[in-house]
């Protein structure tokens, strides 16, 4: 599996917002076996009951399911952030939390997301379209915006989180 970066930082979006988590960002970088990724995480200070967040389209990374399974057996909690460009993997239920970016053309089964446990995120300009299209699923939703003003009426009384966009978040979308 190609790993761009393994590090520890505050989670600035999602259900784990504000928590210190360990990140594994997949992408162009070093090639690791799943066991080597786990070793590197533990060398960075990962311990039982800590959170690891996988990003960079982890569903498509060969060996990611094996890595999730191994970490879960060691008592590690796993969150996966993915663009939703592929179907939910066979290891879907082993992940503690999912954060999936919504797209009207996605093949991901958004209905599989568990209520109040996972998050369906949107970071585009058609917020009314996102809210209308996703109302049918019993899932927590999130919106990433530059300016939160003017959204209060649209999200009031709904299970919708509004996050302020940062330069870093623009990079990971």
Secondary structure, DSSP 8 states (H G I E B T S, - for coil): -EEEEEEEEE--SSTTTTSEEEEEEEEEEEE--HHHHHHHHHHTT--TT-EEEEESSGGGSTTHHHHHHHHHHTT-EEEEEE---S---TTGGG-SEEEEE--TT--S-GGGS-TTTSEEEE-SS-HHHHHHHHTTS-SEEEEEES--TT-HHHHTTSSEEEEE--HHHHHH-
